Amino acid sequence: MTSASPWWSPHVHADRRPLLLKRGRIKAAVHAWFQARDFLEVECGILQVSPGNEAHLHAFATERVFPDGTRKPLYLHTSPEFAAKKLLAAGEERIYTLGPVFRNRELGPRHACEFAMLEWYRAGAPYEALMEDCAALLAEAAEAAEARLFTHRGHVCDPFLEPERVTVAEAFAKHAGIDLLATLSEDGTADRDALAEQAVATGIRIVFDDSWSDIFSRIIAEKVEPNLGQGRPTILCEYPVVEAALARPKASDPRVAERFELYGCGVELANGFGELTDPAEQRRRFVAEMDEKQRVYGDRYPLDEDFLAALAIMPEASGIALGFDRLVMLATGAPRLDLVIWTPAAE
């Protein structure tokens, strides 16, 4: 698509239409898969008092105007997570939702400011159950698209193979030669200088005001992610606690959390948690994230006090968010996300 040939041009649409029809078949297969397993489809409101409280997550702001002229700031949600967890607190046990979410400051062949997210939760289930769900859904998507392999920009992944499971520490050692756990204390706090020293030795560029998380993210992007999901899907698990704001620590090692990401063809597809249900700890983490957002971007988002209150009665659960458009992109072999979105937003 170009400025001379927008997506609605008949010849452009004719090229995209086969991919979009496959999108519809994948969507139908996903709904059937969840309904066959007694998941309840829910619809989460898009307007929220808080769009999420992660430092590098950016939202679209709006406001509600009441009949008397008073105004209340609101945001388009970046994920249905807060609303879905409130439904778990209300008593729902297996829920899923597939709908639009909105993220600002994102642009590129794998990003869109408005995209479709598939999110689901299992009350009382370990987060390993979500890993099994992911493996099954990859195969479902491939079958619906009549694809033997996932392909993306020269990379290939077999969605019918059992995903490999690799811890973040193992991936850092293998692909970057970095001892990640040596930079984390027993209580999960991170040693910025220890990680910086190792990163520089492996060729990662560091600047003076980079935080531990900045360096971690750069190593992931430059050294680790390109090697994941090659040949077969990869589940990258046991993220450091400081990189898992909504996940509970692993009982066996409090330095890391019950968080994993799913990869195919070097593309991140999903992000899953064993959910944190301690409202005091969640508040502490949110405040720390917003302090970092204020430092880096000069902005912060309010906390959703209803969400923190709901955590106090929310059952133990696991939940995950999967980028549906990215799944379709890999299943159809499309080189860009906008090719598999019916009406992509103007960039």
C-alpha positions as a Markdown table, in Angstrom:
| # | Residue | x | y | z |
|---|---|---|---|---|
| 1 | Met | 0.0 | 0.0 | 0.0 |
| 2 | Thr | 1.2 | 3.5 | -0.9 |
| 3 | Ser | -0.3 | 7.0 | -0.7 |
| 4 | Ala | -1.3 | 6.5 | -4.4 |
| 5 | Ser | -2.8 | 3.1 | -3.7 |
| 6 | Pro | -4.6 | 3.0 | -0.3 |
| 7 | Trp | -5.9 | -0.3 | 1.1 |
| 8 | Trp | -9.4 | 0.4 | -0.3 |
| 9 | Ser | -8.2 | 0.6 | -3.9 |
| 10 | Pro | -9.9 | -2.3 | -5.7 |
| 11 | His | -6.6 | -3.8 | -7.0 |
| 12 | Val | -5.0 | -3.5 | -3.5 |
| 13 | His | -8.0 | -5.1 | -1.9 |
| 14 | Ala | -8.0 | -7.9 | -4.5 |
| 15 | Asp | -4.4 | -8.8 | -3.5 |
| 16 | Arg | -5.2 | -8.7 | 0.3 |
| 17 | Arg | -8.6 | -10.5 | 0.1 |
| 18 | Pro | -7.3 | -14.1 | 0.1 |
| 19 | Leu | -5.4 | -13.3 | 3.3 |
| 20 | Leu | -8.4 | -11.7 | 4.9 |
| 21 | Leu | -10.6 | -14.6 | 4.1 |
| 22 | Lys | -8.1 | -16.9 | 5.9 |
| 23 | Arg | -8.2 | -14.5 | 8.8 |
| 24 | Gly | -11.9 | -15.2 | 9.0 |
| 25 | Arg | -11.4 | -18.9 | 9.0 |
| 26 | Ile | -8.7 | -18.6 | 11.7 |
| 27 | Lys | -11.0 | -16.5 | 13.8 |
| 28 | Ala | -13.9 | -19.0 | 13.5 |
| 29 | Ala | -11.5 | -21.9 | 14.5 |
| 30 | Val | -10.3 | -20.0 | 17.6 |
| 31 | His | -13.8 | -19.4 | 18.7 |
| 32 | Ala | -14.7 | -23.0 | 18.2 |
| 33 | Trp | -11.6 | -24.2 | 20.1 |
| 34 | Phe | -12.5 | -22.1 | 23.2 |
| 35 | Gln | -16.2 | -23.0 | 23.1 |
| 36 | Ala | -15.4 | -26.7 | 22.9 |
| 37 | Arg | -13.5 | -26.4 | 26.1 |
| 38 | Asp | -16.2 | -24.6 | 28.0 |
| 39 | Phe | -14.7 | -21.1 | 27.9 |
| 40 | Leu | -17.1 | -18.2 | 28.2 |
| 41 | Glu | -16.7 | -15.5 | 25.6 |
| 42 | Val | -16.8 | -12.1 | 27.4 |
| 43 | Glu | -16.8 | -8.5 | 26.1 |
| 44 | Cys | -14.6 | -6.0 | 27.9 |
| 45 | Gly | -15.2 | -2.3 | 27.8 |
| 46 | Ile | -12.7 | -0.3 | 25.7 |
| 47 | Leu | -12.9 | 2.9 | 27.8 |
| 48 | Gln | -11.0 | 2.5 | 31.0 |
| 49 | Val | -9.9 | 4.8 | 33.9 |
| 50 | Ser | -6.4 | 3.3 | 33.5 |
| 51 | Pro | -4.9 | 1.9 | 30.3 |
| 52 | Gly | -2.3 | -0.2 | 32.1 |
| 53 | Asn | 0.6 | 0.7 | 34.3 |
| 54 | Glu | 3.7 | -0.5 | 32.5 |
| 55 | Ala | 6.4 | 2.1 | 31.9 |
| 56 | His | 6.8 | 1.6 | 28.1 |
| 57 | Leu | 3.2 | 1.0 | 27.3 |
| 58 | His | 1.5 | 4.1 | 25.7 |
| 59 | Ala | -2.2 | 4.7 | 25.4 |
| 60 | Phe | -4.7 | 7.0 | 23.6 |
| 61 | Ala | -6.3 | 9.5 | 26.0 |
| 62 | Thr | -9.8 | 10.8 | 25.7 |
| 63 | Glu | -12.4 | 12.2 | 28.1 |
| 64 | Arg | -16.0 | 11.8 | 29.1 |
| 65 | Val | -18.1 | 14.9 | 29.2 |
| 66 | Phe | -21.1 | 14.7 | 31.5 |
| 67 | Pro | -24.4 | 16.5 | 30.9 |
| 68 | Asp | -23.5 | 19.2 | 33.4 |
| 69 | Gly | -20.2 | 19.8 | 31.5 |
| 70 | Thr | -17.8 | 18.2 | 34.0 |
| 71 | Arg | -15.1 | 16.1 | 32.4 |
| 72 | Lys | -13.4 | 12.9 | 33.4 |
| 73 | Pro | -10.2 | 11.6 | 31.7 |
| 74 | Leu | -10.5 | 8.1 | 30.2 |
| 75 | Tyr | -8.2 | 5.9 | 28.0 |
| 76 | Leu | -8.7 | 3.4 | 25.2 |
| 77 | His | -7.5 | 0.1 | 26.8 |
| 78 | Thr | -4.2 | -1.3 | 25.7 |
| 79 | Ser | -5.4 | -4.7 | 26.9 |
| 80 | Pro | -8.7 | -6.1 | 28.3 |
| 81 | Glu | -6.6 | -7.5 | 31.3 |
| 82 | Phe | -8.0 | -5.3 | 34.1 |
| 83 | Ala | -11.6 | -5.8 | 33.1 |
| 84 | Ala | -11.1 | -9.6 | 32.6 |
| 85 | Lys | -9.5 | -10.0 | 36.0 |
| 86 | Lys | -12.5 | -8.2 | 37.6 |
| 87 | Leu | -14.7 | -10.8 | 36.0 |
| 88 | Leu | -12.5 | -13.5 | 37.6 |
| 89 | Ala | -13.1 | -11.8 | 40.9 |
| 90 | Ala | -16.8 | -11.8 | 40.2 |
| 91 | Gly | -16.7 | -15.6 | 39.9 |
| 92 | Glu | -16.0 | -16.5 | 36.3 |
| 93 | Glu | -13.5 | -19.3 | 35.9 |
| 94 | Arg | -12.8 | -19.8 | 32.2 |
| 95 | Ile | -13.1 | -16.7 | 30.0 |
| 96 | Tyr | -11.8 | -15.4 | 26.7 |
| 97 | Thr | -12.2 | -12.3 | 24.6 |
| 98 | Leu | -11.1 | -11.4 | 21.1 |
| 99 | Gly | -11.4 | -7.7 | 20.2 |
| 100 | Pro | -9.6 | -4.4 | 19.4 |
| 101 | Val | -7.0 | -2.8 | 21.6 |
| 102 | Phe | -5.1 | 0.4 | 21.1 |
| 103 | Arg | -1.4 | 1.3 | 21.6 |
| 104 | Asn | 0.3 | 4.6 | 20.9 |
| 105 | Arg | 3.9 | 5.2 | 19.8 |
| 106 | Glu | 3.9 | 1.9 | 17.8 |
| 107 | Leu | 4.7 | 1.7 | 14.1 |
| 108 | Gly | 6.3 | -0.9 | 11.8 |
| 109 | Pro | 5.6 | -4.1 | 9.8 |
| 110 | Arg | 4.7 | -6.0 | 13.0 |
| 111 | His | 2.9 | -3.2 | 14.9 |
| 112 | Ala | -0.4 | -1.3 | 14.5 |
| 113 | Cys | -1.9 | 1.4 | 16.7 |
| 114 | Glu | -5.2 | -0.5 | 16.6 |
| 115 | Phe | -5.1 | -4.3 | 16.5 |
| 116 | Ala | -6.9 | -7.4 | 17.7 |
| 117 | Met | -6.0 | -9.2 | 20.9 |
| 118 | Leu | -7.0 | -12.6 | 22.0 |
| 119 | Glu | -6.9 | -12.9 | 25.8 |
| 120 | Trp | -7.9 | -15.8 | 28.0 |
| 121 | Tyr | -7.9 | -16.8 | 31.7 |
| 122 | Arg | -8.0 | -20.0 | 33.6 |
| 123 | Ala | -8.9 | -19.8 | 37.3 |
| 124 | Gly | -7.1 | -22.3 | 39.5 |
| 125 | Ala | -4.8 | -23.4 | 36.7 |
| 126 | Pro | -1.0 | -23.2 | 36.5 |
| 127 | Tyr | 0.6 | -21.1 | 33.9 |
| 128 | Glu | 1.9 | -24.2 | 32.2 |
| 129 | Ala | -1.7 | -24.9 | 31.1 |
| 130 | Leu | -1.5 | -21.8 | 29.0 |
| 131 | Met | 1.6 | -23.1 | 27.3 |
| 132 | Glu | -0.4 | -26.2 | 26.2 |
| 133 | Asp | -3.2 | -23.9 | 25.0 |
| 134 | Cys | -0.7 | -22.0 | 22.9 |
| 135 | Ala | 0.6 | -25.1 | 21.2 |
| 136 | Ala | -2.9 | -26.2 | 20.4 |
| 137 | Leu | -4.0 | -22.8 | 19.0 |
| 138 | Leu | -0.9 | -22.6 | 16.7 |
| 139 | Ala | -2.0 | -25.9 | 15.1 |
| 140 | Glu | -5.6 | -24.7 | 14.9 |
| 141 | Ala | -4.6 | -21.6 | 13.1 |
| 142 | Ala | -2.4 | -23.4 | 10.6 |
| 143 | Glu | -5.1 | -25.9 | 9.8 |
| 144 | Ala | -7.7 | -23.1 | 9.3 |
| 145 | Ala | -5.3 | -21.3 | 6.9 |
| 146 | Glu | -4.3 | -24.6 | 5.2 |
| 147 | Ala | -0.7 | -23.9 | 6.0 |
| 148 | Arg | 1.8 | -26.6 | 6.6 |
| 149 | Leu | 4.3 | -24.1 | 8.0 |
| 150 | Phe | 4.4 | -20.6 | 9.4 |
| 151 | Thr | 6.5 | -18.3 | 7.3 |
| 152 | His | 7.6 | -14.7 | 7.8 |
| 153 | Arg | 10.3 | -12.8 | 5.8 |
| 154 | Gly | 12.4 | -15.9 | 5.1 |
| 155 | His | 11.9 | -17.5 | 8.5 |
| 156 | Val | 10.1 | -20.8 | 8.9 |
| 157 | Cys | 8.3 | -22.4 | 11.9 |
| 158 | Asp | 6.4 | -25.7 | 12.1 |
| 159 | Pro | 3.3 | -24.9 | 14.2 |
| 160 | Phe | 2.6 | -28.6 | 14.6 |
| 161 | Leu | 5.7 | -29.3 | 16.6 |
| 162 | Glu | 5.7 | -29.1 | 20.4 |
| 163 | Pro | 7.2 | -25.7 | 21.4 |
| 164 | Glu | 10.6 | -25.8 | 22.9 |
| 165 | Arg | 10.7 | -24.3 | 26.4 |
| 166 | Val | 13.7 | -22.1 | 27.2 |
| 167 | Thr | 14.2 | -20.0 | 30.3 |
| 168 | Val | 15.3 | -16.4 | 29.8 |
| 169 | Ala | 18.5 | -17.1 | 31.7 |
| 170 | Glu | 19.3 | -20.1 | 29.4 |
| 171 | Ala | 18.5 | -17.9 | 26.3 |
| 172 | Phe | 20.8 | -15.1 | 27.5 |
| 173 | Ala | 23.6 | -17.6 | 28.1 |
| 174 | Lys | 23.2 | -19.4 | 24.7 |
| 175 | His | 22.6 | -16.4 | 22.5 |
| 176 | Ala | 24.4 | -13.5 | 24.2 |
| 177 | Gly | 27.0 | -15.3 | 26.5 |
| 178 | Ile | 25.5 | -13.4 | 29.5 |
| 179 | Asp | 24.9 | -14.8 | 33.1 |
| 180 | Leu | 21.6 | -13.0 | 33.7 |
| 181 | Leu | 20.9 | -14.5 | 37.1 |
| 182 | Ala | 24.3 | -13.2 | 38.4 |
| 183 | Thr | 22.8 | -9.7 | 38.0 |
| 184 | Leu | 19.8 | -10.4 | 40.2 |
| 185 | Ser | 19.8 | -10.6 | 44.0 |
| 186 | Glu | 17.8 | -13.1 | 46.0 |
| 187 | Asp | 14.9 | -10.7 | 46.5 |
| 188 | Gly | 14.8 | -10.0 | 42.7 |
| 189 | Thr | 16.4 | -6.6 | 42.7 |
| 190 | Ala | 18.7 | -6.0 | 39.7 |
| 191 | Asp | 22.3 | -4.8 | 39.5 |
| 192 | Arg | 22.5 | -2.4 | 36.6 |
| 193 | Asp | 26.3 | -2.2 | 36.4 |
| 194 | Ala | 26.7 | -6.0 | 36.5 |
| 195 | Leu | 24.4 | -6.4 | 33.5 |
| 196 | Ala | 26.0 | -3.4 | 31.7 |
| 197 | Glu | 29.5 | -4.8 | 32.0 |
| 198 | Gln | 28.4 | -8.1 | 30.5 |
| 199 | Ala | 26.4 | -6.4 | 27.7 |
| 200 | Val | 29.3 | -4.2 | 26.6 |
| 201 | Ala | 31.5 | -7.3 | 26.4 |
| 202 | Thr | 29.1 | -9.0 | 24.0 |
| 203 | Gly | 28.8 | -5.9 | 21.8 |
| 204 | Ile | 25.7 | -4.2 | 23.1 |
| 205 | Arg | 25.7 | -0.4 | 23.0 |
| 206 | Ile | 25.1 | 1.1 | 26.4 |
| 207 | Val | 24.6 | 4.8 | 27.3 |
| 208 | Phe | 25.0 | 6.3 | 30.8 |
| 209 | Asp | 21.4 | 6.7 | 31.7 |
| 210 | Asp | 20.3 | 3.2 | 30.6 |
| 211 | Ser | 18.5 | 1.3 | 33.4 |
| 212 | Trp | 18.9 | -2.4 | 34.0 |
| 213 | Ser | 15.6 | -2.9 | 32.2 |
| 214 | Asp | 16.8 | -0.8 | 29.2 |
| 215 | Ile | 19.8 | -3.0 | 28.9 |
| 216 | Phe | 17.8 | -6.2 | 29.3 |
| 217 | Ser | 15.4 | -5.1 | 26.6 |
| 218 | Arg | 18.2 | -4.3 | 24.2 |
| 219 | Ile | 19.8 | -7.7 | 24.7 |
| 220 | Ile | 16.5 | -9.4 | 24.2 |
| 221 | Ala | 15.9 | -7.5 | 20.9 |
| 222 | Glu | 19.4 | -7.8 | 19.5 |
| 223 | Lys | 20.6 | -11.1 | 20.6 |
| 224 | Val | 17.8 | -13.3 | 21.8 |
| 225 | Glu | 14.5 | -12.7 | 19.9 |
| 226 | Pro | 15.9 | -13.3 | 16.4 |
| 227 | Asn | 16.8 | -16.8 | 17.4 |
| 228 | Leu | 13.4 | -17.8 | 18.8 |
| 229 | Gly | 10.7 | -19.7 | 17.1 |
| 230 | Gln | 13.0 | -20.8 | 14.3 |
| 231 | Gly | 12.0 | -24.2 | 12.9 |
| 232 | Arg | 9.6 | -24.8 | 15.8 |
| 233 | Pro | 7.7 | -22.5 | 18.3 |
| 234 | Thr | 9.6 | -21.3 | 21.3 |
| 235 | Ile | 8.3 | -20.6 | 24.8 |
| 236 | Leu | 10.6 | -18.2 | 26.6 |
| 237 | Cys | 9.8 | -18.5 | 30.3 |
| 238 | Glu | 10.9 | -17.4 | 33.8 |
| 239 | Tyr | 11.4 | -13.7 | 33.2 |
| 240 | Pro | 13.1 | -11.7 | 36.0 |
| 241 | Val | 10.6 | -10.4 | 38.5 |
| 242 | Val | 11.6 | -6.8 | 37.6 |
| 243 | Glu | 10.4 | -7.6 | 34.0 |
| 244 | Ala | 7.0 | -9.1 | 35.0 |
| 245 | Ala | 4.9 | -6.4 | 36.7 |
| 246 | Leu | 1.7 | -8.5 | 36.7 |
| 247 | Ala | 3.1 | -12.0 | 37.4 |
| 248 | Arg | 3.7 | -13.8 | 40.6 |
| 249 | Pro | 7.3 | -14.9 | 41.6 |
| 250 | Lys | 8.2 | -18.6 | 41.1 |
| 251 | Ala | 8.1 | -20.4 | 44.4 |
| 252 | Ser | 11.3 | -22.2 | 43.6 |
| 253 | Asp | 13.3 | -19.0 | 42.7 |
| 254 | Pro | 12.0 | -15.6 | 43.7 |
| 255 | Arg | 14.4 | -13.9 | 41.3 |
| 256 | Val | 12.2 | -14.9 | 38.4 |
| 257 | Ala | 8.5 | -14.8 | 37.7 |
| 258 | Glu | 5.8 | -17.0 | 36.2 |
| 259 | Arg | 5.9 | -15.2 | 32.9 |
| 260 | Phe | 6.4 | -16.6 | 29.4 |
| 261 | Glu | 6.3 | -15.3 | 25.9 |
| 262 | Leu | 5.5 | -17.4 | 22.8 |
| 263 | Tyr | 7.6 | -16.9 | 19.6 |
| 264 | Gly | 7.3 | -18.1 | 16.0 |
| 265 | Cys | 9.7 | -17.1 | 13.2 |
| 266 | Gly | 11.4 | -14.6 | 15.5 |
| 267 | Val | 8.1 | -12.9 | 16.2 |
| 268 | Glu | 6.6 | -12.5 | 19.7 |
| 269 | Leu | 3.0 | -13.8 | 19.6 |
| 270 | Ala | 1.8 | -14.0 | 23.2 |
| 271 | Asn | 2.6 | -13.0 | 26.7 |
| 272 | Gly | 1.3 | -15.1 | 29.6 |
| 273 | Phe | 1.4 | -15.0 | 33.4 |
| 274 | Gly | 0.8 | -16.9 | 36.6 |
| 275 | Glu | -1.2 | -13.9 | 37.9 |
| 276 | Leu | -0.2 | -11.8 | 40.8 |
| 277 | Thr | -3.1 | -11.5 | 43.2 |
| 278 | Asp | -1.5 | -9.5 | 46.1 |
| 279 | Pro | -3.0 | -6.0 | 45.8 |
| 280 | Ala | -0.3 | -4.3 | 48.0 |
| 281 | Glu | 2.5 | -5.8 | 45.9 |
| 282 | Gln | 0.7 | -5.0 | 42.7 |
| 283 | Arg | 0.3 | -1.3 | 43.8 |
| 284 | Arg | 4.0 | -1.1 | 44.7 |
| 285 | Arg | 5.0 | -2.4 | 41.2 |
| 286 | Phe | 2.5 | -0.1 | 39.4 |
| 287 | Val | 3.9 | 2.9 | 41.3 |
| 288 | Ala | 7.5 | 1.9 | 40.4 |
| 289 | Glu | 6.5 | 1.5 | 36.8 |
| 290 | Met | 4.8 | 4.9 | 36.6 |
| 291 | Asp | 7.8 | 6.5 | 38.3 |
| 292 | Glu | 9.9 | 5.1 | 35.5 |
| 293 | Lys | 7.5 | 6.3 | 32.9 |
| 294 | Gln | 7.6 | 9.8 | 34.4 |
| 295 | Arg | 11.4 | 9.7 | 34.3 |
| 296 | Val | 11.6 | 8.5 | 30.7 |
| 297 | Tyr | 8.6 | 10.1 | 29.1 |
| 298 | Gly | 7.4 | 12.8 | 31.5 |
| 299 | Asp | 4.0 | 11.1 | 31.8 |
| 300 | Arg | 2.1 | 8.7 | 34.0 |
| 301 | Tyr | -1.2 | 7.0 | 34.1 |
| 302 | Pro | -3.6 | 6.7 | 37.0 |
| 303 | Leu | -4.1 | 3.5 | 38.9 |
| 304 | Asp | -7.4 | 1.6 | 38.6 |
| 305 | Glu | -8.4 | 1.4 | 42.2 |
| 306 | Asp | -11.3 | -0.9 | 41.3 |
| 307 | Phe | -8.8 | -3.3 | 39.8 |
| 308 | Leu | -6.6 | -3.3 | 42.9 |
| 309 | Ala | -9.7 | -3.9 | 45.1 |
| 310 | Ala | -10.8 | -6.8 | 42.9 |
| 311 | Leu | -7.4 | -8.5 | 43.2 |
| 312 | Ala | -8.1 | -9.0 | 46.9 |
| 313 | Ile | -10.8 | -11.5 | 46.1 |
| 314 | Met | -9.6 | -12.7 | 42.7 |
| 315 | Pro | -8.8 | -16.4 | 42.8 |
| 316 | Glu | -5.4 | -17.9 | 41.8 |
| 317 | Ala | -5.4 | -17.8 | 38.0 |
| 318 | Ser | -3.3 | -17.8 | 34.9 |
| 319 | Gly | -3.9 | -15.5 | 31.9 |
| 320 | Ile | -2.4 | -14.7 | 28.5 |
| 321 | Ala | -2.7 | -12.1 | 25.7 |
| 322 | Leu | -2.0 | -13.2 | 22.1 |
| 323 | Gly | -1.7 | -10.8 | 19.2 |
| 324 | Phe | -4.3 | -12.2 | 16.8 |
| 325 | Asp | -3.1 | -10.2 | 13.8 |
| 326 | Arg | 0.4 | -11.5 | 14.2 |
| 327 | Leu | -0.9 | -15.1 | 14.4 |
| 328 | Val | -2.7 | -14.5 | 11.1 |
| 329 | Met | 0.4 | -12.9 | 9.6 |
| 330 | Leu | 2.5 | -16.0 | 10.3 |
| 331 | Ala | -0.2 | -18.5 | 9.3 |
| 332 | Thr | -0.8 | -16.7 | 5.9 |
| 333 | Gly | 2.9 | -15.9 | 5.3 |
| 334 | Ala | 2.1 | -12.2 | 5.0 |
| 335 | Pro | 5.2 | -9.9 | 5.3 |
| 336 | Arg | 3.4 | -7.1 | 7.1 |
| 337 | Leu | 0.6 | -6.8 | 9.7 |
| 338 | Asp | -1.5 | -4.3 | 7.7 |
| 339 | Leu | -2.0 | -6.9 | 5.0 |
| 340 | Val | -4.1 | -9.1 | 7.3 |
| 341 | Ile | -6.2 | -6.3 | 8.9 |
| 342 | Trp | -9.5 | -5.6 | 7.1 |
| 343 | Thr | -9.3 | -1.8 | 7.5 |
| 344 | Pro | -5.9 | -0.8 | 8.8 |
| 345 | Ala | -5.6 | 2.6 | 10.5 |
| 346 | Ala | -4.1 | 5.5 | 8.6 |
| 347 | Glu | -0.4 | 5.9 | 9.6 |
